[in-house]
Amino acid sequence: MAEQKHICRRCLLQDMAGENDYYQSVLRYRRTLPAAKRTPDGAYAARLAACRACEQLENATCKACGCYVEMRAARLDMHCPLTRAAW
């Protein structure tokens, strides 16, 4: 019997860290971003909370633009594709 893949609504990569290595890539990416481009920790957490509450979040991906939300939220110059506003 084939194993069914569970679609995780409202999950981030950090929630699925045991299932994949992608979250480690997010951590590395944030660490290597220059401070001037990196979203501060508090603002990063707020951005992720907004994404987690959004209907467009599915399986750590934004259905509106196709990105991993944790990668997009890590950069100060990125924005929500729905509101076109920086968080």
Secondary structure, DSSP 8 states (H G I E B T S, - for coil): --------BT--GGGGTTT-SHHHHHHHHHHHS-TTTB--HHHHHHHHHHHHTSTTEETTEETTT--BHHHHHHBTT---TTT-S--
